[in-house]
Amino acid sequence: MPEHSLERGIGRVVARRAKRALDIGGAAVVLLLFSPVLGLIAVALLLTQGRPILFRQRRPGLHGRIFELVKFRTMRPPRGDEVWYLTDERRTTRLGAFLRTSSLDELPELWNVLRGEMSLVGPRPLLPEYLDEYTPEEARRHDVRPGVTGWAVVHGRIQLPFRERLALDVWYVDHWSLRLDLRILGMTAVQVLQRRDVTGDARAVGYPLPGLSESSAADATSDDRS
């Protein structure tokens, strides 16, 4: 191996370890600082919606390995006469709407970060059923850990067309650096404070939602708006 290639390889390994250290340190600090808020949200959800407090769903992570993503629950389950992908707005609770627009529903995902299933920054984890929709090029979005936020998140979230979102994910994989991650985290902070791009119609921008199984898709768009 040429010396300059070896240097780049070593630098990449160091950068990835630094990224993981940033993930662990950042997630731990935010969870500690927001622990009173987490407790208040949990109590509020218990009193207004009952159990479960957390929404759990299988998602593909690094190299497509499945893990269980956790968020605060923002929707009630669909009733017998309700089609899940047509009733998001109706099923979203008042508290759930606040949690979404403030992005507080995402806080439990920091547990996924500590477990090594997610990163602070990376492509958002979509549903397993989307895997069959990807081209080989788009599937490279799974070459890195999925993120709580990401390049596509700060460029439109759920308002992005499906293919455009995947293209931005692959761009991130190809251009990843610690500097880019810090830039994305800063852009995310501004986006959260301004409450921008937090809602949208997934079907209107090309997401193949109606073909999914209801068990996998229930409450799906509450996450994939980001």
Buried (B, 14 or more C-beta within 10 A) or exposed (E): EEEEEEEEEEEEEEBBEEBBEBBBEBBEEBBEEBEEEBEEBBEBBEEEBEEEBBBEBEBBBBEEEEBEBBBBBBBBEBEEEEEBBEBBEEBBBEBBBBBBBBBBBBBBBBBBBEEBBBBBBBBBBBBBBBBEBBEEEBBBBBBBBBBBBBBBBBBBBBBBEBBBBBBBBBBBBEEBEBEEBEBBBEBBEEBBEEEEBBBBBBEEBBBBBEEBEEEBBBBBBBBBBB
